[in-house]
Amino acid sequence: MDGLSFEDLSLGQSARFAKTITESDILLFAAVSGDNNPVHLDAEAAASSFFGERVAHGMLTASLISGLLGTKLPGPGAVYVSQTLHFRAPVRIGQTVAATAAVTALDPDRRRATLRTCCTVAGVVVLEGEAVVMLPPLHARTEPVPAG
């Protein structure tokens, strides 16, 4: 795995991942999660809901944070320990969600990092929270074997 180790992190370090939410994303997430709430799947039922139209699952939006932490910051090898989530606004089909994470605290004794997490659509916060990840030790560094 080639993610960052604890020693590679610094306060304020950040990363971003963006994805446009599609009809297919919502259908697949419903199938995987079992969340078949009509507000996500049924245009007629959703039209009479609080949102007035179909919206993405909140946890689909939150899963973009998981993707960001697992692939970019800190990346492969990090273990997701906890996450708080505060849903601020709905995400609609066709909107692009930008997930960001920034390191806010480092605990060297426990090899854990705390990150402020946020998802926005066109600059509007739709989800925010805090994640804690545990990190592997510094990558084993090996010297090339001399020829001969």
Rosetta constraint file for C-alpha pairs under 8 A:
AtomPair CA 1 CA 76 HARMONIC 5.61 0.50
AtomPair CA 1 CA 77 HARMONIC 6.08 0.50
AtomPair CA 2 CA 75 HARMONIC 7.45 0.50
AtomPair CA 2 CA 76 HARMONIC 6.06 0.50
AtomPair CA 2 CA 77 HARMONIC 7.48 0.50
AtomPair CA 3 CA 71 HARMONIC 7.39 0.50
AtomPair CA 3 CA 72 HARMONIC 7.33 0.50
AtomPair CA 3 CA 73 HARMONIC 7.62 0.50
AtomPair CA 3 CA 74 HARMONIC 5.83 0.50
AtomPair CA 3 CA 75 HARMONIC 4.24 0.50
AtomPair CA 3 CA 76 HARMONIC 4.40 0.50
AtomPair CA 3 CA 77 HARMONIC 5.94 0.50
AtomPair CA 3 CA 78 HARMONIC 7.33 0.50
AtomPair CA 4 CA 8 HARMONIC 5.70 0.50
AtomPair CA 4 CA 9 HARMONIC 7.19 0.50
AtomPair CA 4 CA 73 HARMONIC 7.22 0.50
AtomPair CA 4 CA 74 HARMONIC 5.08 0.50
AtomPair CA 4 CA 75 HARMONIC 6.15 0.50
AtomPair CA 4 CA 76 HARMONIC 7.56 0.50
AtomPair CA 4 CA 77 HARMONIC 7.89 0.50
AtomPair CA 4 CA 78 HARMONIC 8.00 0.50
AtomPair CA 4 CA 135 HARMONIC 7.87 0.50
AtomPair CA 5 CA 9 HARMONIC 7.09 0.50
AtomPair CA 5 CA 74 HARMONIC 7.37 0.50
AtomPair CA 5 CA 135 HARMONIC 5.82 0.50
AtomPair CA 5 CA 136 HARMONIC 5.49 0.50
AtomPair CA 5 CA 137 HARMONIC 5.76 0.50
AtomPair CA 5 CA 138 HARMONIC 5.18 0.50
AtomPair CA 5 CA 139 HARMONIC 6.72 0.50
AtomPair CA 6 CA 108 HARMONIC 7.68 0.50
AtomPair CA 6 CA 111 HARMONIC 6.14 0.50
AtomPair CA 6 CA 112 HARMONIC 7.39 0.50
AtomPair CA 6 CA 113 HARMONIC 7.69 0.50
AtomPair CA 6 CA 135 HARMONIC 5.40 0.50
AtomPair CA 6 CA 136 HARMONIC 6.55 0.50
AtomPair CA 6 CA 137 HARMONIC 6.45 0.50
AtomPair CA 6 CA 138 HARMONIC 6.82 0.50
AtomPair CA 7 CA 137 HARMONIC 7.69 0.50
AtomPair CA 7 CA 138 HARMONIC 6.29 0.50
AtomPair CA 8 CA 138 HARMONIC 7.97 0.50
AtomPair CA 9 CA 13 HARMONIC 6.91 0.50
AtomPair CA 9 CA 74 HARMONIC 7.81 0.50
AtomPair CA 9 CA 103 HARMONIC 7.76 0.50
AtomPair CA 10 CA 103 HARMONIC 6.88 0.50
AtomPair CA 10 CA 106 HARMONIC 7.80 0.50
AtomPair CA 11 CA 102 HARMONIC 7.82 0.50
AtomPair CA 11 CA 103 HARMONIC 5.17 0.50
AtomPair CA 11 CA 104 HARMONIC 5.58 0.50
AtomPair CA 11 CA 105 HARMONIC 6.41 0.50
AtomPair CA 11 CA 106 HARMONIC 7.38 0.50
AtomPair CA 12 CA 102 HARMONIC 5.68 0.50
AtomPair CA 12 CA 103 HARMONIC 5.13 0.50
AtomPair CA 12 CA 104 HARMONIC 6.19 0.50
AtomPair CA 13 CA 102 HARMONIC 5.53 0.50
AtomPair CA 13 CA 103 HARMONIC 5.45 0.50
AtomPair CA 14 CA 73 HARMONIC 7.12 0.50
AtomPair CA 14 CA 100 HARMONIC 7.11 0.50
AtomPair CA 14 CA 101 HARMONIC 5.48 0.50
AtomPair CA 14 CA 102 HARMONIC 4.13 0.50
AtomPair CA 14 CA 103 HARMONIC 6.40 0.50
AtomPair CA 15 CA 68 HARMONIC 7.53 0.50
AtomPair CA 15 CA 72 HARMONIC 6.72 0.50
AtomPair CA 15 CA 73 HARMONIC 6.10 0.50
AtomPair CA 15 CA 100 HARMONIC 5.73 0.50
AtomPair CA 15 CA 101 HARMONIC 5.66 0.50
AtomPair CA 15 CA 102 HARMONIC 6.74 0.50
AtomPair CA 16 CA 68 HARMONIC 6.96 0.50
AtomPair CA 16 CA 98 HARMONIC 6.74 0.50
AtomPair CA 16 CA 99 HARMONIC 5.60 0.50
AtomPair CA 16 CA 100 HARMONIC 4.44 0.50
AtomPair CA 16 CA 101 HARMONIC 6.70 0.50
AtomPair CA 17 CA 64 HARMONIC 7.51 0.50
AtomPair CA 17 CA 68 HARMONIC 6.02 0.50
AtomPair CA 17 CA 98 HARMONIC 5.71 0.50
AtomPair CA 17 CA 99 HARMONIC 5.21 0.50
AtomPair CA 17 CA 100 HARMONIC 6.55 0.50
AtomPair CA 18 CA 96 HARMONIC 6.60 0.50
AtomPair CA 18 CA 97 HARMONIC 5.47 0.50
AtomPair CA 18 CA 98 HARMONIC 4.14 0.50
AtomPair CA 18 CA 99 HARMONIC 6.01 0.50
AtomPair CA 19 CA 96 HARMONIC 5.35 0.50
AtomPair CA 19 CA 97 HARMONIC 5.44 0.50
AtomPair CA 19 CA 98 HARMONIC 6.61 0.50
AtomPair CA 20 CA 94 HARMONIC 5.93 0.50
AtomPair CA 20 CA 95 HARMONIC 5.46 0.50
AtomPair CA 20 CA 96 HARMONIC 3.87 0.50
AtomPair CA 20 CA 97 HARMONIC 6.08 0.50
AtomPair CA 21 CA 25 HARMONIC 6.23 0.50
AtomPair CA 21 CA 26 HARMONIC 7.58 0.50
AtomPair CA 21 CA 56 HARMONIC 7.64 0.50
AtomPair CA 21 CA 92 HARMONIC 7.44 0.50
AtomPair CA 21 CA 93 HARMONIC 5.52 0.50
AtomPair CA 21 CA 94 HARMONIC 5.38 0.50
AtomPair CA 21 CA 95 HARMONIC 5.80 0.50
AtomPair CA 21 CA 96 HARMONIC 6.14 0.50
AtomPair CA 21 CA 97 HARMONIC 7.26 0.50
AtomPair CA 22 CA 26 HARMONIC 6.61 0.50
AtomPair CA 22 CA 93 HARMONIC 5.43 0.50
AtomPair CA 22 CA 94 HARMONIC 5.64 0.50
AtomPair CA 23 CA 27 HARMONIC 6.33 0.50
AtomPair CA 23 CA 93 HARMONIC 6.17 0.50
AtomPair CA 23 CA 94 HARMONIC 7.90 0.50
AtomPair CA 24 CA 28 HARMONIC 5.98 0.50
AtomPair CA 25 CA 29 HARMONIC 5.97 0.50
AtomPair CA 26 CA 30 HARMONIC 6.09 0.50
AtomPair CA 26 CA 40 HARMONIC 7.10 0.50
AtomPair CA 26 CA 41 HARMONIC 7.71 0.50
AtomPair CA 26 CA 56 HARMONIC 6.03 0.50
AtomPair CA 26 CA 57 HARMONIC 7.13 0.50
AtomPair CA 26 CA 60 HARMONIC 7.70 0.50
AtomPair CA 27 CA 31 HARMONIC 6.27 0.50
AtomPair CA 27 CA 41 HARMONIC 7.32 0.50
AtomPair CA 28 CA 32 HARMONIC 6.16 0.50
AtomPair CA 29 CA 33 HARMONIC 5.81 0.50
AtomPair CA 29 CA 34 HARMONIC 7.91 0.50
AtomPair CA 29 CA 35 HARMONIC 7.82 0.50
AtomPair CA 29 CA 57 HARMONIC 7.86 0.50
AtomPair CA 29 CA 60 HARMONIC 6.72 0.50
AtomPair CA 30 CA 34 HARMONIC 5.34 0.50
AtomPair CA 30 CA 35 HARMONIC 4.97 0.50
AtomPair CA 30 CA 36 HARMONIC 5.55 0.50
AtomPair CA 31 CA 35 HARMONIC 7.32 0.50
AtomPair CA 31 CA 36 HARMONIC 7.71 0.50
AtomPair CA 36 CA 40 HARMONIC 7.08 0.50
AtomPair CA 36 CA 41 HARMONIC 6.77 0.50
AtomPair CA 37 CA 41 HARMONIC 6.74 0.50
AtomPair CA 38 CA 42 HARMONIC 4.80 0.50
AtomPair CA 38 CA 43 HARMONIC 7.75 0.50
AtomPair CA 38 CA 45 HARMONIC 6.06 0.50
AtomPair CA 38 CA 46 HARMONIC 6.34 0.50
AtomPair CA 39 CA 43 HARMONIC 7.35 0.50
AtomPair CA 39 CA 45 HARMONIC 6.42 0.50
AtomPair CA 39 CA 46 HARMONIC 4.38 0.50
AtomPair CA 39 CA 49 HARMONIC 6.94 0.50
AtomPair CA 39 CA 53 HARMONIC 7.28 0.50
AtomPair CA 39 CA 54 HARMONIC 5.26 0.50
AtomPair CA 39 CA 55 HARMONIC 6.39 0.50
AtomPair CA 40 CA 46 HARMONIC 7.18 0.50
AtomPair CA 40 CA 54 HARMONIC 5.06 0.50
AtomPair CA 40 CA 55 HARMONIC 5.23 0.50
AtomPair CA 40 CA 56 HARMONIC 5.81 0.50
AtomPair CA 40 CA 57 HARMONIC 6.50 0.50
AtomPair CA 41 CA 46 HARMONIC 7.86 0.50
AtomPair CA 41 CA 54 HARMONIC 6.67 0.50
AtomPair CA 42 CA 46 HARMONIC 5.94 0.50
AtomPair CA 42 CA 54 HARMONIC 6.94 0.50
AtomPair CA 43 CA 47 HARMONIC 5.99 0.50
AtomPair CA 43 CA 53 HARMONIC 6.23 0.50
AtomPair CA 43 CA 54 HARMONIC 5.72 0.50
AtomPair CA 44 CA 48 HARMONIC 7.06 0.50
AtomPair CA 44 CA 53 HARMONIC 7.99 0.50
AtomPair CA 45 CA 49 HARMONIC 6.72 0.50
AtomPair CA 46 CA 50 HARMONIC 7.97 0.50
AtomPair CA 46 CA 51 HARMONIC 7.00 0.50
AtomPair CA 46 CA 52 HARMONIC 5.86 0.50
AtomPair CA 46 CA 53 HARMONIC 4.77 0.50
AtomPair CA 46 CA 54 HARMONIC 5.15 0.50
AtomPair CA 47 CA 51 HARMONIC 7.27 0.50
AtomPair CA 47 CA 52 HARMONIC 4.22 0.50
AtomPair CA 47 CA 53 HARMONIC 4.53 0.50
AtomPair CA 47 CA 54 HARMONIC 7.16 0.50
AtomPair CA 48 CA 52 HARMONIC 5.70 0.50
AtomPair CA 48 CA 53 HARMONIC 7.64 0.50
AtomPair CA 49 CA 53 HARMONIC 7.15 0.50
AtomPair CA 51 CA 55 HARMONIC 7.42 0.50
AtomPair CA 51 CA 90 HARMONIC 7.63 0.50
AtomPair CA 54 CA 92 HARMONIC 6.68 0.50
AtomPair CA 54 CA 93 HARMONIC 7.51 0.50
AtomPair CA 55 CA 90 HARMONIC 6.26 0.50
AtomPair CA 55 CA 91 HARMONIC 5.60 0.50
AtomPair CA 55 CA 92 HARMONIC 4.61 0.50
AtomPair CA 55 CA 93 HARMONIC 6.53 0.50
AtomPair CA 56 CA 60 HARMONIC 6.71 0.50
AtomPair CA 56 CA 61 HARMONIC 7.28 0.50
AtomPair CA 56 CA 90 HARMONIC 7.18 0.50
AtomPair CA 56 CA 91 HARMONIC 5.48 0.50
AtomPair CA 56 CA 92 HARMONIC 5.80 0.50
AtomPair CA 56 CA 93 HARMONIC 6.72 0.50
AtomPair CA 57 CA 61 HARMONIC 6.71 0.50
AtomPair CA 58 CA 62 HARMONIC 6.29 0.50
AtomPair CA 58 CA 87 HARMONIC 7.17 0.50
AtomPair CA 58 CA 90 HARMONIC 7.52 0.50
AtomPair CA 58 CA 91 HARMONIC 7.86 0.50
AtomPair CA 59 CA 63 HARMONIC 5.90 0.50
AtomPair CA 60 CA 64 HARMONIC 7.04 0.50
AtomPair CA 61 CA 65 HARMONIC 7.72 0.50
AtomPair CA 61 CA 91 HARMONIC 7.63 0.50
AtomPair CA 61 CA 97 HARMONIC 7.49 0.50
AtomPair CA 61 CA 119 HARMONIC 7.49 0.50
AtomPair CA 61 CA 127 HARMONIC 7.84 0.50
AtomPair CA 62 CA 66 HARMONIC 7.05 0.50
AtomPair CA 62 CA 85 HARMONIC 7.78 0.50
AtomPair CA 62 CA 119 HARMONIC 7.79 0.50
AtomPair CA 62 CA 127 HARMONIC 7.45 0.50
AtomPair CA 63 CA 67 HARMONIC 6.33 0.50
AtomPair CA 64 CA 68 HARMONIC 6.16 0.50
AtomPair CA 64 CA 99 HARMONIC 6.20 0.50
AtomPair CA 65 CA 69 HARMONIC 6.14 0.50
AtomPair CA 65 CA 99 HARMONIC 5.87 0.50
AtomPair CA 65 CA 100 HARMONIC 7.24 0.50
AtomPair CA 65 CA 101 HARMONIC 7.55 0.50
AtomPair CA 65 CA 117 HARMONIC 7.06 0.50
AtomPair CA 65 CA 118 HARMONIC 7.84 0.50
AtomPair CA 65 CA 119 HARMONIC 7.81 0.50
AtomPair CA 66 CA 70 HARMONIC 5.96 0.50
AtomPair CA 66 CA 80 HARMONIC 7.97 0.50
AtomPair CA 67 CA 71 HARMONIC 5.96 0.50
AtomPair CA 67 CA 72 HARMONIC 7.97 0.50
AtomPair CA 68 CA 72 HARMONIC 5.39 0.50
AtomPair CA 68 CA 73 HARMONIC 6.35 0.50
AtomPair CA 68 CA 75 HARMONIC 7.50 0.50
AtomPair CA 68 CA 99 HARMONIC 7.18 0.50
AtomPair CA 68 CA 100 HARMONIC 7.54 0.50
AtomPair CA 68 CA 101 HARMONIC 7.63 0.50
AtomPair CA 69 CA 73 HARMONIC 4.86 0.50
AtomPair CA 69 CA 74 HARMONIC 5.69 0.50
AtomPair CA 69 CA 75 HARMONIC 5.58 0.50
AtomPair CA 69 CA 78 HARMONIC 7.66 0.50
AtomPair CA 69 CA 80 HARMONIC 7.96 0.50
AtomPair CA 69 CA 101 HARMONIC 7.64 0.50
AtomPair CA 70 CA 74 HARMONIC 6.78 0.50
AtomPair CA 70 CA 75 HARMONIC 4.40 0.50
AtomPair CA 70 CA 76 HARMONIC 5.38 0.50
AtomPair CA 70 CA 77 HARMONIC 7.65 0.50
AtomPair CA 70 CA 78 HARMONIC 6.63 0.50
AtomPair CA 71 CA 75 HARMONIC 4.07 0.50
AtomPair CA 71 CA 76 HARMONIC 5.70 0.50
AtomPair CA 72 CA 76 HARMONIC 7.76 0.50
AtomPair CA 73 CA 101 HARMONIC 7.44 0.50
AtomPair CA 74 CA 78 HARMONIC 6.25 0.50
AtomPair CA 74 CA 135 HARMONIC 7.85 0.50
AtomPair CA 77 CA 135 HARMONIC 6.82 0.50
AtomPair CA 77 CA 136 HARMONIC 6.39 0.50
AtomPair CA 78 CA 133 HARMONIC 6.21 0.50
AtomPair CA 78 CA 134 HARMONIC 5.74 0.50
AtomPair CA 78 CA 135 HARMONIC 4.86 0.50
AtomPair CA 78 CA 136 HARMONIC 6.64 0.50
AtomPair CA 79 CA 133 HARMONIC 5.38 0.50
AtomPair CA 79 CA 134 HARMONIC 5.05 0.50
AtomPair CA 79 CA 135 HARMONIC 6.50 0.50
AtomPair CA 80 CA 131 HARMONIC 7.59 0.50
AtomPair CA 80 CA 132 HARMONIC 6.39 0.50
AtomPair CA 80 CA 133 HARMONIC 4.62 0.50
AtomPair CA 80 CA 134 HARMONIC 6.63 0.50
AtomPair CA 81 CA 131 HARMONIC 7.54 0.50
AtomPair CA 81 CA 132 HARMONIC 5.41 0.50
AtomPair CA 81 CA 133 HARMONIC 5.18 0.50
AtomPair CA 81 CA 134 HARMONIC 6.64 0.50
AtomPair CA 82 CA 131 HARMONIC 5.58 0.50
AtomPair CA 82 CA 132 HARMONIC 5.20 0.50
AtomPair CA 82 CA 133 HARMONIC 7.14 0.50
AtomPair CA 83 CA 129 HARMONIC 6.89 0.50
AtomPair CA 83 CA 130 HARMONIC 5.56 0.50
AtomPair CA 83 CA 131 HARMONIC 4.30 0.50
AtomPair CA 83 CA 132 HARMONIC 6.48 0.50
AtomPair CA 84 CA 128 HARMONIC 7.98 0.50
AtomPair CA 84 CA 129 HARMONIC 4.91 0.50
AtomPair CA 84 CA 130 HARMONIC 5.25 0.50
AtomPair CA 84 CA 131 HARMONIC 6.55 0.50
AtomPair CA 85 CA 127 HARMONIC 6.70 0.50
AtomPair CA 85 CA 128 HARMONIC 5.79 0.50
AtomPair CA 85 CA 129 HARMONIC 4.61 0.50
AtomPair CA 85 CA 130 HARMONIC 7.16 0.50
AtomPair CA 86 CA 127 HARMONIC 5.53 0.50
AtomPair CA 86 CA 128 HARMONIC 5.28 0.50
AtomPair CA 86 CA 129 HARMONIC 5.92 0.50
AtomPair CA 87 CA 126 HARMONIC 5.99 0.50
AtomPair CA 87 CA 127 HARMONIC 4.49 0.50
AtomPair CA 87 CA 128 HARMONIC 6.73 0.50
AtomPair CA 88 CA 125 HARMONIC 6.49 0.50
AtomPair CA 88 CA 126 HARMONIC 4.63 0.50
AtomPair CA 88 CA 127 HARMONIC 5.34 0.50
AtomPair CA 88 CA 128 HARMONIC 7.59 0.50
AtomPair CA 89 CA 125 HARMONIC 7.08 0.50
AtomPair CA 89 CA 126 HARMONIC 4.40 0.50
AtomPair CA 89 CA 127 HARMONIC 7.05 0.50
AtomPair CA 90 CA 126 HARMONIC 6.36 0.50
AtomPair CA 91 CA 95 HARMONIC 6.65 0.50
AtomPair CA 91 CA 97 HARMONIC 7.84 0.50
AtomPair CA 91 CA 121 HARMONIC 7.56 0.50
AtomPair CA 91 CA 126 HARMONIC 7.19 0.50
AtomPair CA 95 CA 121 HARMONIC 6.76 0.50
AtomPair CA 96 CA 121 HARMONIC 5.94 0.50
AtomPair CA 96 CA 122 HARMONIC 7.53 0.50
AtomPair CA 97 CA 119 HARMONIC 6.25 0.50
AtomPair CA 97 CA 120 HARMONIC 5.60 0.50
AtomPair CA 97 CA 121 HARMONIC 4.99 0.50
AtomPair CA 97 CA 122 HARMONIC 7.89 0.50
AtomPair CA 98 CA 119 HARMONIC 5.39 0.50
AtomPair CA 98 CA 120 HARMONIC 5.26 0.50
AtomPair CA 98 CA 121 HARMONIC 6.46 0.50
AtomPair CA 99 CA 117 HARMONIC 7.35 0.50
AtomPair CA 99 CA 118 HARMONIC 5.72 0.50
AtomPair CA 99 CA 119 HARMONIC 4.33 0.50
AtomPair CA 99 CA 120 HARMONIC 6.65 0.50
AtomPair CA 100 CA 117 HARMONIC 5.73 0.50
AtomPair CA 100 CA 118 HARMONIC 5.32 0.50
AtomPair CA 100 CA 119 HARMONIC 6.33 0.50
AtomPair CA 101 CA 115 HARMONIC 5.85 0.50
AtomPair CA 101 CA 116 HARMONIC 5.49 0.50
AtomPair CA 101 CA 117 HARMONIC 4.51 0.50
AtomPair CA 101 CA 118 HARMONIC 6.55 0.50
AtomPair CA 102 CA 115 HARMONIC 5.04 0.50
AtomPair CA 102 CA 116 HARMONIC 5.23 0.50
AtomPair CA 102 CA 117 HARMONIC 6.74 0.50
AtomPair CA 103 CA 113 HARMONIC 6.74 0.50
AtomPair CA 103 CA 114 HARMONIC 5.88 0.50
AtomPair CA 103 CA 115 HARMONIC 4.30 0.50
AtomPair CA 103 CA 116 HARMONIC 6.48 0.50
AtomPair CA 104 CA 113 HARMONIC 7.62 0.50
AtomPair CA 104 CA 114 HARMONIC 5.64 0.50
AtomPair CA 104 CA 115 HARMONIC 5.29 0.50
AtomPair CA 104 CA 116 HARMONIC 6.40 0.50
AtomPair CA 105 CA 113 HARMONIC 5.78 0.50
AtomPair CA 105 CA 114 HARMONIC 5.01 0.50
AtomPair CA 105 CA 115 HARMONIC 7.04 0.50
AtomPair CA 106 CA 111 HARMONIC 7.55 0.50
AtomPair CA 106 CA 112 HARMONIC 6.06 0.50
AtomPair CA 106 CA 113 HARMONIC 4.63 0.50
AtomPair CA 106 CA 114 HARMONIC 6.41 0.50
AtomPair CA 107 CA 111 HARMONIC 5.66 0.50
AtomPair CA 107 CA 112 HARMONIC 5.15 0.50
AtomPair CA 107 CA 113 HARMONIC 6.21 0.50
AtomPair CA 108 CA 112 HARMONIC 6.67 0.50
AtomPair CA 110 CA 134 HARMONIC 7.57 0.50
AtomPair CA 111 CA 134 HARMONIC 5.72 0.50
AtomPair CA 111 CA 135 HARMONIC 5.64 0.50
AtomPair CA 111 CA 136 HARMONIC 7.46 0.50
AtomPair CA 111 CA 137 HARMONIC 7.92 0.50
AtomPair CA 112 CA 132 HARMONIC 6.69 0.50
AtomPair CA 112 CA 133 HARMONIC 5.50 0.50
AtomPair CA 112 CA 134 HARMONIC 4.34 0.50
AtomPair CA 112 CA 135 HARMONIC 6.05 0.50
AtomPair CA 113 CA 132 HARMONIC 5.67 0.50
AtomPair CA 113 CA 133 HARMONIC 5.41 0.50
AtomPair CA 113 CA 134 HARMONIC 6.48 0.50
AtomPair CA 113 CA 135 HARMONIC 7.60 0.50
AtomPair CA 114 CA 130 HARMONIC 6.93 0.50
AtomPair CA 114 CA 131 HARMONIC 5.66 0.50
AtomPair CA 114 CA 132 HARMONIC 4.49 0.50
AtomPair CA 114 CA 133 HARMONIC 6.58 0.50
AtomPair CA 115 CA 130 HARMONIC 5.65 0.50
AtomPair CA 115 CA 131 HARMONIC 5.15 0.50
AtomPair CA 115 CA 132 HARMONIC 6.33 0.50
AtomPair CA 116 CA 128 HARMONIC 7.72 0.50
AtomPair CA 116 CA 129 HARMONIC 6.14 0.50
AtomPair CA 116 CA 130 HARMONIC 4.67 0.50
AtomPair CA 116 CA 131 HARMONIC 6.50 0.50
AtomPair CA 117 CA 128 HARMONIC 5.58 0.50
AtomPair CA 117 CA 129 HARMONIC 5.14 0.50
AtomPair CA 117 CA 130 HARMONIC 5.35 0.50
AtomPair CA 117 CA 131 HARMONIC 6.64 0.50
AtomPair CA 118 CA 125 HARMONIC 7.02 0.50
AtomPair CA 118 CA 126 HARMONIC 7.76 0.50
AtomPair CA 118 CA 127 HARMONIC 5.65 0.50
AtomPair CA 118 CA 128 HARMONIC 4.22 0.50
AtomPair CA 118 CA 129 HARMONIC 6.37 0.50
AtomPair CA 119 CA 125 HARMONIC 5.94 0.50
AtomPair CA 119 CA 126 HARMONIC 5.69 0.50
AtomPair CA 119 CA 127 HARMONIC 5.06 0.50
AtomPair CA 119 CA 128 HARMONIC 6.29 0.50
AtomPair CA 120 CA 124 HARMONIC 5.09 0.50
AtomPair CA 120 CA 125 HARMONIC 4.33 0.50
AtomPair CA 120 CA 126 HARMONIC 5.28 0.50
AtomPair CA 120 CA 127 HARMONIC 6.97 0.50
AtomPair CA 121 CA 125 HARMONIC 6.62 0.50
AtomPair CA 121 CA 126 HARMONIC 6.74 0.50
